[in-house]
Amino acid sequence: MDTKKDLYIGKTVDPKSGKLKDKFFYKTKHLSTHEVIVGMTGSGKTGMAIVTLEEAILDGIPVLAIDPKGDLTNLLLTFPSLSAEEFKPWIDKDEAERKGMSVDMYAETVAEKWRKGLASWDIGPDRLQKLKNAADYRIFTPGSTSGIPVSVLQGFKKPEGDLDEEEIGEKVKGITTAILGLIGIHADPIKSREHILISTIISTAWAKGENIAIEDLIMRIQKPPFKKLGVFPVDSFFPKKDRLELAMQINALIASPSFQTWLGGAPLNIDYFIKSGDKPGVSVFYIAHLSESERMFFVTLFLQELLSWMRMQPGTDMPQVILYFDEIFGYFPPYPKDPPSKHALLTLMKQARAFGVSVILATQNPVDIDYKGLTNAGTWLIGKLQQENDKDRVLSGLEGTLQENGSALDRKYFDKILGTLKPRTFLLHDVHADKPVLINSRWAMNYLRGPLTKLQIEKLMADKKSEAVSKEPVAETKSKKQYLPDFPEDVPVLFEKNHGEGPYIPYVYGEVESLYQNDKANLYLEKTFRLAAKAGDSILEIENVIEELDKSPVADSTVPKNATFGNIPNYLLKKQSYSKIKNIFKQYVKGNEIKLFYSPFFKEYSKNGESKEDFVNRLNERLKEVMEDKLEKIKEKYEDKIERAEEKLQTAKNRLADAEAALRAITQQTGIDIGAGVLSALMGRSIRGSISRAARTTTRRKRAQLKIDKAKEDVEKAEKKIEELKAELEEKLKEKEDELREKAARITEKAVRPKASSVAVKYVGVLFR
């Protein structure tokens, strides 16, 4: 690649006065000998790195940036117009609030700050526009869909090119260590049987010219394609049971929903990352969201892929691509620590310059970097360091570098100046230059906002993400295998037909026969339970997730073509587990009740399956018969009473009629007697006799009237008695009817459990649904 210019990264600083002097241009060619940027927090280390990358991008050099914190996502925040509107969407609202400003006000403040800052370094909008147009900027988020996801399957592909045995061995070692680290196994490549097994599987496949997918790896862990490891048989060196456990751990990892984002997305392909159409690629690999083991996994695979790609490139002394690793802590530590990323980085530091791959490493603490790595860096940019250990490590590294080039280190001078550096001021040591120089990094053209959130990354990559995933070919790997572990020989394994999309999920399935018997209820029921339970992480979870199937599943024992499978818990592969599962199913059926309704009044049970409504309706028909009988007896009792009362009423009425007739006769005789007395008086006869008769008649009339009154009273009493008896009859009938209805309405439930001796498990196996 022909470079157009050197890199404008800052201005020189007068060591005595601290004033800025001339513009400083770093020679692009010197990038090939690698660069280390060190400095404590607040030293301006990230700003210096981004300035260097900006210049390299303007020079047409592709960039691969590993970003553990998120600062390098700022490479996409280039705003040529330097307007507040461009800055506003990326303003930190909390920062604006802390400064007592609205977002609009703070955006204008930041925009003005950037306008003045860039102007003071003679950088105008046209240069910003050139930077924005110079490359295709993309943010990749392995293990997440916020940015462009990355498929890790490429990392298991057989390396291309003519690699020697040692180079292939190192790649296998790195991949194996990364895989084991992802499942929490920190393995020694020499002593660990897990490491030896997996690395041998990968090496054997590559030696045969085969690519190996992670599904293949899982299968071959169980059934290795070789009989011995060293001089020992495989089963002696690594027993089958233990290999199964290892396979299950890896399978559980890739079956988890969180790992699915690792399997799809852009290919792990260096050519794809460094070129996009006719533009160089600036690929930022944002890994801040990952766990420590996931970061190491991705970084190791990525670096191994870069090494393989590098070895296929022609030799050159000009930088063809920059690998920038921000905050190298944990990935390139000093002896004796040896993470899987370390050897790849050390190899790059030693060999990459010959292939035009420039490595730039940044760290807060020089003690975090391997000494051999430090001595392979041709350029050092050293910011302020306060810790003596950091100073000593930097000086030791510089001293080693100078000695290799036949120079000596003025330790006293360096020690003094390192403790007095101001922010954004760096001591630059270049092995190609005569002496170190102090420089102040220029103003960054990109907005140094700090780490972006995943939502902001998603916003930036909305269009490019869909384009990358849909248009870029995913790395070619073997098709998915029918991965199934070895189940115990006498355990049936079925596969549900008409399975939809997605992996087959393992269930335990069983059929249990039982007998429900209750003579009083006239119940004799033989029932077959078809039970299925999703196989979770623990066998103890089964009893909580049992479901009853209406009918036997439509399934057979033939493994479906191209089937993939969800996590298969280890207990399903142990014969003794099925005795426990049978017992769980048996206890479930023993506790499974048939609920019958029972009427204490009628002493009758409902029929099996009869609803309460139907049972009540059936009892109501019987209630009518019972009620008719009970009410009839009450009616008979009261009919006798009413009949006697009516007889008394009739007797009273007869006496009343007789008394009234007697009174009428007496009244008639009284009239005759009065007429006779009048006639006697007219004839001059004595009326004494008439008066005497009249008096007797009056007395008789009074007596007759008393009888009438008494008879009427008896009639009224008799009529009232009859009314009372009739009312009492109605009340008794209603009371009895209410009593019967209330008793008939009392419905209870009776639970009928199967006889313990009748519960028998006829079948237990695994059902993939």
Secondary structure, DSSP 8 states (H G I E B T S, - for coil): ----S-EEEEEEE-TTT--EEEEEEE-GGGGGG-EEEE--TTS-HHHHHHHHHHHHHHTT--EEEEESSSGGGGGG---TT--HHHHGGG--HHHHHHTT--HHHHHHHHHHHHHHHHHTTT--HHHHHHHHHSSEEEEE-TT-SSSB-B--GGGGS---S---HHHHHHHHHHHHHHHHHHTT----TTT-HHHHHHHHHHHHHHHTT----HHHHHHHHHS-SSSEETTEEHHHHS-HHHHHHHHHHHHHHHHSGGGGGGTSSB-S-HHHHHEETTEEEEEEEE-TTS-HHHHHHHHHHHHHHHHHHHTTS--EEEEEEEEEES--TTTS--TT---HHHHHHHHHHHHGGGEEEEEEEEES-GGGS-HHHHHT-SEEEE-----HHHHHHHHHHHHHHHHHTT----HHHHHHHHTS--TTEEEEEETTSSS-EEEEE---SS-------HHHHHHHTHHHHHHHHHHS----------------TTS-EEEESS--SS-B-EEEEEEEEEEEEETTTTEEEEEEEEEEEE--SSGGGGGGSEEE-SS---EESS--TT--B----GGGG-TTHHHHHHHHHHHHHHT--EEEEEETTTTEE--TT--HHHHHHHHHHHHHHHHHHHHHHHHHHHHHHHHHHHHHHHHHHHHHHHHHHHHHHHHHHHHHHHHHHHHHHHTT---HHHHHHHHHHHHHHHHHHHHHHHHHHHHHHHHHHHHHHHHHHHHHHHHHHHHHHHHHH--EEEEE---GGG-EEEEEEEEE-
